[in-house]
């Protein structure tokens, strides 16, 4: 028995090593670092026991797997927490303003309202002279107007920072994303007028390719309308920045967002087209047909074209990962191992993880491999079924109609299996499942994924030969692209095109994929032995999902606690209140001046979905300032709130107009509240409106903030908006209703608020200040922090502590804090 198991393990050695390596990096990403004396000692003990208890071959294979796991874990650990050289700019006391010289190691990203420069430091001005320096810097520029290019050497003065996440559950891991690219520094400029170009540095071949990309992009823009040119630039040269946001949303809702990113679909198409063209062209030679094996020769000549296209497409990490997958398969053809697709896939995954540590965490990697892993057994079963059908119909030579039917049914099957394999991941990462994804893929992929790409590439190639012919081909590509975009927007505009879903946990993902794997493998390998094994596993996964659903239902709908979470949304306010039972209130939604970053979409909604909250009952806007209402529009659009509470004040502006349009479209009832508004009860929680007065007395926007007090038994929460001293003085005319155990600090802890009289009357035990790290306002003021400390209050900050959640049972309360990295306080 051991011998048969060992033989089976040897046969799947590459697959086992690849899976172990990926698992090691996944554990490192979750914070399970194994490179320590304790873990090494445990590993030595385990290996020793394996050699004592198992046959030598199995023990050796087990030891290799364990060593692979440790090395993978260490590789990602060193990426996320690296040992940087002494001259690295990360060693400076950050944040700090420095004058730095560096070169652009990749082409800038340009978006409608901002841009990004990727700078690798060469020198830094210190002690009156330029000193050698190193380190990659991501420079965000609010208005990027200069014609900066790959290889430019720049001199500029910036305020360097370390990347920082929003420490709210469900938010994107920005720090880890940059670290996996070797970027450990960020900076921001309002414009690029003071950046100086002082030279050029870069590889000549890369410079030529980037120049060709710019020429092609300009050619597209000159002959096509803005939207069509933007989509075609994304398809051909990988420039996605100029695609309008509503167009991206339509592609996402239609389930074809992957078309806009140059990855597996495009690389595979180019490889297949090149492979077929080389086979046809080389097959014209009788000498080559007799001398060489044509599939191997065509595969050999296809590889350079695939590499050239990857460079032309911008050479992003996602693109190169797809290139590795395709090249591995082409090499398998060359060495006559093309039938070993699972081993080829394992080798590609292993190479990608070695070249880019932490690739398993990237969405494109997960979607690519899960779609392929679902297609392989699925299409094996489909091919066998189709062959049985053909034999049953006794069709010796398929008619053209049979061929057309097979191509159509095959394409549908591919869409179904790909959707089956990627649906759990799209729910996990995007909280959306496209209902019409199969239909959209059937219609859009032939237009944009095939027709537009092939015509666009042909036009790009002809551009360097004959501009007139290239423009004619480009016009055809533009028509196809326009048709594809129109079709996508039409499908995406339907209300039932996609549904929002709560975020599945990692355990739920594993259980879902366990069910999918059992179904696919049972259909593909219907042996009695495997079926006997898969049925219990399948029903075990179903039972696990059922128990998990019951647990979450109890946690979400049957709890008797009051849960209040003060979210880390940067410089702004946002809190989520979960009343006993199931009702949910959102008090403010944060907001940034950048039109590209939606706090509701990026922070608030992911938190709600991660807590299995799919609907919000009450929205509260304390006052109409962007850092309080900016994220509420997305919540209004996706969480079907019943009511909006506000103080009656409205403002002008595009963002506020969007909020009001979302409220009207979703038939949200507007409730104007003031001090005399009767209290509302949610289960056994009383909600009082303490401010502003019902009679207008000329208060400014901050001092007219809506002030709420939530009372749950003996525990009270006071939400004070952006009150300043005069607003606090008005509140003190009703001192009996102010005393609260938990206080949301007025106006983010500014020195114009939190007066001694207010603090003494409220007498809070815990104070939460919602603010951004290193904010330019200097919040919280040192004297304010000292006042609360003198009053015996515990002062918590979302910029230091992340999201602060407080759970009250009516008698006591507990505090949980999302762990964050320690950020030093700014000098006052």
TAJOBEL-V230803 format. One record per residue. N is the residue number from 1. RES is the residue in one letter. SS is DSSP state (alpha for helix, beta for strand, coil for the rest). PHI is phi as a letter, one per 30 degrees, with the letter a starting at -180 (NA if undefined). PSI is psi in whole degrees, -180 to 180 (999 if undefined). Layout:
n->(N N)
res->(RES RES)
ss->(SS SS)
phi->(PHI PHI)
psi->(PSI PSI)
//
This chain:
n->(1 2 3 4 5 6 7 8 9 10 11 12 13 14 15 16 17 18 19 20 21 22 23 24 25 26 27 28 29 30 31 32 33 34 35 36 37 38 39 40 41 42 43 44 45 46 47 48 49 50 51 52 53 54 55 56 57 58 59 60 61 62 63 64 65 66 67 68 69 70 71 72 73 74 75 76 77 78 79 80 81 82 83 84 85 86 87 88 89 90 91 92 93 94 95 96 97 98 99 100 101 102 103 104 105 106 107 108 109 110 111 112 113 114 115 116 117 118 119 120 121 122 123 124 125 126 127 128 129 130 131 132 133 134 135 136 137 138 139 140 141 142 143 144 145 146 147 148 149 150 151 152 153 154 155 156 157 158 159 160 161 162 163 164 165 166 167 168 169 170 171 172 173 174 175 176 177 178 179 180 181 182 183 184 185 186 187 188 189 190 191 192 193 194 195 196 197 198 199 200 201 202 203 204 205 206 207 208 209 210 211 212 213 214 215 216 217 218 219 220 221 222 223 224 225 226 227 228 229 230 231 232 233 234 235 236 237 238 239 240 241 242 243 244 245 246 247 248 249 250 251 252 253 254 255 256 257 258 259 260 261 262 263 264 265 266 267 268 269 270 271 272 273 274 275 276 277 278 279 280 281 282 283 284 285 286 287 288 289 290 291 292 293 294 295 296 297 298 299 300 301 302 303 304 305 306 307 308 309 310 311 312 313 314 315 316 317 318 319 320 321 322 323 324 325 326 327 328 329 330 331 332 333 334 335 336 337 338 339 340 341 342 343 344 345 346 347 348 349 350 351 352 353 354 355 356 357 358 359 360 361 362 363 364 365 366 367 368 369 370 371 372 373 374 375 376 377 378 379 380 381 382 383 384 385 386 387 388 389 390 391 392 393 394 395 396 397 398 399 400 401 402 403 404 405 406 407 408 409 410 411 412 413 414 415 416 417 418 419 420 421 422 423 424 425 426 427 428 429 430 431 432 433 434 435 436 437 438 439 440 441 442 443 444 445 446 447 448 449 450 451 452 453 454 455 456 457 458 459 460 461 462 463 464 465 466 467 468 469 470 471 472 473 474 475 476 477 478 479 480 481 482 483 484 485 486 487 488 489 490 491 492 493 494 495 496 497 498 499 500 501 502 503 504 505 506 507 508 509 510 511 512 513 514 515 516 517 518 519 520 521 522 523 524 525 526 527 528 529 530 531 532 533 534 535 536 537 538 539 540 541 542 543 544 545 546 547 548 549 550 551 552 553 554 555 556 557 558 559 560 561 562 563 564 565 566 567 568 569 570 571 572 573 574 575 576 577 578 579 580 581 582 583 584 585 586 587 588 589 590 591 592 593 594 595 596 597 598 599 600 601 602 603 604 605 606 607 608 609 610 611 612 613 614 615 616 617 618 619 620 621 622 623 624 625 626 627 628 629 630 631 632 633 634 635 636 637 638 639 640 641 642 643 644 645 646 647 648 649 650 651 652 653 654 655 656 657 658 659 660 661 662 663 664 665 666 667 668 669 670 671 672 673 674 675 676 677 678 679 680 681 682 683 684 685 686 687 688 689 690 691 692 693 694 695 696 697 698 699 700 701 702 703 704 705 706 707 708 709 710 711 712 713 714 715 716 717 718 719 720 721 722 723 724 725 726 727 728 729 730 731 732 733 734 735 736 737 738 739 740 741 742 743 744 745 746 747 748 749 750 751 752 753 754 755 756 757 758 759 760 761 762 763 764 765 766 767 768 769 770 771 772 773 774 775 776 777 778 779 780 781 782 783 784 785 786 787 788 789 790 791 792 793 794 795 796 797 798 799 800 801 802 803 804 805 806 807 808 809 810 811 812 813 814 815 816 817 818 819 820 821 822 823 824 825 826 827 828)
res->(X X X X X X X X X X X X X X X X X X X X X X X X X X X X X X X X X X X X X X X X X X X X X X X X X X X X X X X X X X X X X X X X X X X X X X X X X X X X X X X X X X X X X X X X X X X X X X X X X X X X X X X X X X X X X X X X X X X X X X X X X X X X X X X X X X X X X X X X X X X X X X X X X X X X X X X X X X X X X X X X X X X X X X X X X X X X X X X X X X X X X X X X X X X X X X X X X X X X X X X X X X X X X X X X X X X X X X X X X X X X X X X X X X X X X X X X X X X X X X X X X X X X X X X X X X X X X X X X X X X X X X X X X X X X X X X X X X X X X X X X X X X X X X X X X X X X X X X X X X X X X X X X X X X X X X X X X X X X X X X X X X X X X X X X X X X X X X X X X X X X X X X X X X X X X X X X X X X X X X X X X X X X X X X X X X X X X X X X X X X X X X X X X X X X X X X X X X X X X X X X X X X X X X X X X X X X X X X X X X X X X X X X X X X X X X X X X X X X X X X X X X X X X X X X X X X X X X X X X X X X X X X X X X X X X X X X X X X X X X X X X X X X X X X X X X X X X X X X X X X X X X X X X X X X X X X X X X X X X X X X X X X X X X X X X X X X X X X X X X X X X X X X X X X X X X X X X X X X X X X X X X X X X X X X X X X X X X X X X X X X X X X X X X X X X X X X X X X X X X X X X X X X X X X X X X X X X X X X X X X X X X X X X X X X X X X X X X X X X X X X X X X X X X X X X X X X X X X X X X X X X X X X X X X X X X X X X X X X X X X X X X X X X X X X X X X X X X X X X X X X X X X X X X X X X X X X X X X X X X X X X X X X X X X X X X X X X X X X X X X X X X X X X X X X X X X X X X X X X X X X X X X X X X X X X X X X X X X X X X X X X X X X X X X X X X X X X X X X X X X X X X X X X X X X X X X X X X X X X X X X X X X X X X X X)
ss->(coil alpha alpha alpha alpha alpha alpha alpha alpha alpha alpha coil alpha alpha alpha alpha alpha alpha alpha alpha alpha alpha alpha alpha alpha alpha alpha alpha alpha coil coil coil coil coil coil coil alpha alpha alpha alpha alpha alpha alpha alpha alpha alpha alpha alpha alpha alpha alpha alpha alpha coil coil alpha alpha alpha alpha alpha alpha alpha alpha alpha alpha alpha alpha alpha alpha alpha alpha alpha alpha alpha alpha alpha alpha alpha alpha alpha coil coil coil coil coil coil coil beta alpha alpha alpha coil coil coil coil beta beta beta beta beta beta beta beta beta coil coil coil coil beta beta beta coil coil beta beta beta beta beta beta beta beta beta beta beta beta beta coil coil beta beta beta beta coil beta coil beta beta beta beta beta beta beta beta coil coil coil coil coil coil coil coil beta beta beta beta beta beta beta beta beta beta coil coil coil coil coil coil coil coil coil coil coil coil alpha alpha alpha alpha alpha alpha coil coil coil beta beta beta beta beta beta beta beta beta coil coil coil coil beta beta beta beta beta coil coil coil alpha alpha alpha alpha alpha alpha alpha alpha alpha alpha alpha alpha alpha alpha alpha alpha alpha alpha alpha alpha coil coil alpha alpha alpha alpha alpha alpha alpha alpha alpha alpha alpha alpha coil coil coil coil coil coil coil alpha alpha alpha alpha alpha alpha alpha alpha alpha alpha coil coil alpha alpha alpha alpha coil coil coil alpha alpha alpha alpha alpha alpha alpha alpha alpha alpha alpha alpha alpha alpha alpha alpha alpha alpha alpha coil coil coil alpha alpha alpha alpha alpha alpha coil coil alpha alpha alpha alpha alpha alpha alpha alpha alpha alpha alpha alpha alpha alpha alpha alpha alpha alpha alpha coil coil coil coil alpha alpha alpha alpha alpha alpha alpha alpha alpha alpha alpha alpha alpha alpha alpha alpha alpha alpha coil coil coil coil coil coil alpha alpha alpha alpha alpha alpha alpha alpha alpha alpha alpha alpha alpha alpha alpha coil coil coil alpha alpha alpha coil alpha alpha alpha alpha alpha alpha alpha alpha alpha alpha alpha alpha alpha alpha alpha alpha alpha alpha alpha alpha alpha alpha alpha alpha alpha alpha alpha alpha alpha alpha coil coil coil coil coil coil coil alpha alpha alpha alpha alpha alpha alpha alpha alpha alpha alpha alpha alpha alpha alpha alpha alpha alpha alpha alpha alpha alpha alpha alpha alpha alpha alpha alpha alpha alpha alpha coil beta beta beta coil coil alpha alpha alpha alpha alpha alpha alpha alpha alpha alpha alpha alpha alpha alpha alpha alpha alpha alpha alpha alpha alpha alpha alpha alpha alpha alpha alpha coil coil coil alpha alpha alpha alpha alpha alpha alpha alpha alpha alpha alpha alpha alpha alpha alpha alpha alpha alpha alpha alpha alpha alpha alpha alpha alpha alpha alpha coil coil coil coil beta beta beta coil coil coil coil coil alpha alpha alpha alpha alpha alpha alpha alpha alpha alpha alpha alpha alpha alpha alpha alpha alpha alpha alpha coil coil coil alpha alpha alpha alpha alpha alpha alpha alpha alpha alpha alpha alpha alpha alpha alpha alpha alpha alpha alpha alpha alpha alpha alpha alpha alpha alpha alpha alpha alpha alpha coil beta coil coil beta beta beta beta beta coil coil coil coil coil coil coil beta beta beta beta beta coil coil beta coil coil beta beta beta beta beta beta coil coil coil coil coil coil coil coil coil alpha alpha alpha alpha alpha alpha alpha alpha alpha alpha alpha alpha coil coil coil coil coil coil coil beta beta beta coil coil coil coil coil alpha alpha alpha alpha coil coil alpha alpha alpha alpha alpha alpha alpha coil coil coil coil beta beta beta beta coil coil coil coil coil coil coil alpha alpha alpha alpha alpha alpha alpha alpha alpha alpha alpha alpha coil coil coil beta beta beta beta coil coil coil coil coil coil coil beta beta beta coil coil beta beta beta beta beta beta beta coil coil coil coil coil coil coil coil coil coil coil coil coil coil coil beta beta beta beta beta beta coil coil beta beta beta beta beta coil coil coil coil coil alpha alpha alpha alpha alpha alpha alpha alpha alpha alpha alpha alpha alpha coil coil coil coil beta beta beta coil alpha alpha alpha alpha coil coil coil coil coil coil alpha alpha alpha alpha alpha alpha alpha coil coil coil beta beta beta beta coil coil coil coil coil coil coil coil coil coil coil coil alpha alpha alpha alpha alpha alpha alpha alpha alpha coil coil coil beta beta beta beta alpha alpha alpha alpha coil coil beta beta beta beta beta coil coil coil coil beta beta beta beta beta coil coil coil coil coil coil coil coil coil coil coil)
phi->(NA d d d d d d d d d d c e d d d d d d d d d d d d d d d d d j c d c d b d d d d d d d d d d d d d d d d c c e e d d d d d d d d d d d d e d d d d d d d d d d d b d c d d e d d d d d d d c d a d b c b c a c d d a d d c b b e b a a b c c c c d c b b d b h i a d c e b b k c b c c c b d b c c d d d b e j d c c b a c b c d b c e b d d d b e j d d d d d d d d d d c i c b b b a b b d a c d c d c d b l b a l d d d d d d d d d d d d d d d d d d d d c b d e d d d d d d d d d c c i c c d c d e d d d d d d d d d d i b d d d d c d b e d d d d d d d d d d e d d d e d d d d d c d d d d d c b d d e d d d d d d d e d d d d d d d d d d j i d d d d d d d d e d d d d d d d d d d c i b d d d d d d d d d d d d d d d d d d b e i d d d d d d d d d d d d d d d d d e d d d d d d d d d d d d d d d d d h c d b e d d d d d d d d d d d d d d d d d d d d d d d c e e d d d d c c h a b d d c e d d d d d c d e e d d d b d d d d d d d d d d d d e d c a d d d d d d d d d d d d d d d e d d d d d d d d d d d d d c d b b d b d d d d d d d d d d d d d d d d d d d d d d d b d d d d d d d d d d d d d d d d d d d d d d d d d d d d d d d c c d c c c c b c c d d c i d l c a b c c c d e j b d b b c c i b i l c d d d d c c d d d d b d d e d d d d c i c c b c d b c b c d a d c e d c c e c d d d d d d c b h d d b b c a c j d b b c k d d d d d d d d d d d d c h d d c c d c a d c d d d c b b h c c c c c c c a d d d c d b i d d e d d c e d c c b c c b i d c b c c c c h c e c e d d d d d d d d b d d c c e b d c b d e d h i i d d d b h d e d d d d d d h d d b b c c c a c d h d d d i d d d e d d e d d d d d d i d d c c b d d c c i d c c b c c c j c b b b c b b d d b d d c d d d d d)
psi->(-46 -38 -43 -39 -42 -42 -43 -40 -38 -39 -33 30 -47 -42 -42 -43 -42 -46 -42 -40 -44 -39 -39 -41 -34 -41 -39 -39 -32 2 10 84 125 -5 81 167 -41 -48 -39 -41 -43 -40 -43 -42 -44 -44 -41 -44 -36 -42 -25 -36 -21 159 155 -41 -43 -39 -40 -43 -40 -40 -40 -42 -42 -42 -40 -43 -46 -44 -40 -44 -43 -39 -45 -34 -42 -25 -44 -31 73 161 97 150 160 -32 1 137 -15 -22 -9 160 99 149 148 141 126 156 121 147 136 171 150 108 -4 163 140 152 131 128 167 -36 12 178 169 134 136 106 132 120 144 -48 157 143 115 141 39 12 161 131 149 142 161 168 137 138 130 113 113 129 124 -42 100 104 -18 154 58 145 162 135 -14 136 124 152 129 161 122 163 105 141 168 143 148 136 163 115 67 128 134 -13 159 140 82 -41 -48 -37 -45 -38 -36 -13 5 19 119 12 145 163 165 139 144 -36 174 23 -25 9 135 128 125 5 -167 140 127 176 135 -39 -44 -39 -41 -43 -44 -37 -41 -39 -44 -39 -44 -43 -43 -36 -45 -45 -30 -29 -11 160 167 -48 -45 -43 -39 -44 -42 -35 -37 -39 -32 -48 9 19 99 -7 -29 4 127 149 -38 -31 -42 -43 -41 -43 -40 -46 -33 -8 22 26 -26 -18 -32 -16 128 104 -136 -41 -49 -43 -42 -40 -47 -42 -44 -43 -43 -42 -47 -40 -43 -42 -46 -44 -49 -27 -11 -18 119 -35 -45 -36 -38 -27 -35 163 117 -42 -40 -41 -42 -40 -39 -44 -15 -33 -47 -37 -38 -43 -40 -43 -39 -42 -40 -30 5 -16 37 164 -42 -38 -47 -31 -42 -36 -43 -45 -46 -42 -38 -42 -39 -39 -34 -36 -42 -37 14 40 27 -20 -16 67 -36 -39 -38 -41 -41 -42 -41 -44 -41 -45 -43 -43 -31 -41 -38 85 134 9 -27 -21 -14 139 -42 -38 -48 -46 -40 -50 -35 -34 -42 -41 -27 -30 -38 -57 -33 -47 -26 -45 -41 -44 -42 -41 -42 -38 -41 -40 -42 -40 -38 -33 -3 41 110 -47 110 135 160 -30 -38 -40 -44 -40 -41 -43 -42 -49 -37 -43 -40 -43 -42 -44 -41 -47 -39 -41 -40 -38 -26 -12 -47 -37 -39 -34 -39 -44 -35 -5 39 138 122 115 -36 19 -41 -45 -45 -42 -39 -34 -38 -40 -45 -32 -57 -41 -21 -65 -53 -38 -47 -43 -39 -42 -39 -42 -40 -40 -41 -22 -35 2 -48 113 -37 -49 -40 -39 -36 -45 -38 -38 -40 -43 -37 -40 -44 -43 -44 -43 -42 -42 -43 -44 -42 -44 -35 -47 -44 -22 -17 137 -28 12 -35 153 143 140 154 163 122 147 171 -39 -42 -37 -45 -41 -41 -46 -26 -43 -46 -43 -42 -42 -50 -45 -33 -39 -36 -39 79 37 151 -41 -47 -39 -39 -30 -37 -33 -50 -38 -42 -49 -27 -42 -41 -43 -39 -42 -36 -46 -41 -41 -41 -42 -44 -36 -41 -44 -35 -40 -18 7 155 11 159 122 124 124 121 110 150 101 23 -147 92 180 141 130 145 126 120 107 158 134 -115 -7 146 137 136 121 105 159 17 -174 143 157 -29 130 -15 -22 115 112 -37 -42 -39 -26 -56 -51 -46 -35 -46 -46 -36 -23 14 29 113 -8 140 134 -46 130 138 125 108 -40 155 67 146 -36 2 -32 -7 -34 -1 -25 -44 -39 -41 -34 -28 -7 11 57 153 -41 153 125 133 174 7 -9 137 156 170 171 152 -42 -41 -36 -40 -41 -47 -36 -40 -39 -43 -41 -33 12 46 132 130 127 113 119 153 -173 -32 3 132 151 150 149 132 107 -121 25 126 132 115 145 112 -15 148 172 152 -26 125 130 22 31 146 177 -46 -48 -9 13 144 126 124 146 120 125 120 95 -124 1 129 143 131 120 113 5 -137 36 143 -168 -44 -38 -40 -37 -38 -40 -34 -9 -12 63 -24 -21 12 -29 125 144 -35 129 130 115 130 137 44 21 28 160 -10 5 -173 54 156 -39 -41 -47 -42 -36 -45 -40 57 148 -34 134 130 122 120 114 168 149 134 36 151 -7 -9 21 144 150 141 -41 -31 -45 -41 -36 -46 -38 -41 -29 0 18 144 121 116 144 133 -24 -25 -39 -10 -156 131 119 133 128 126 135 8 -20 -42 177 157 152 131 141 132 124 136 166 145 127 123 147 148 143 138 999)
//
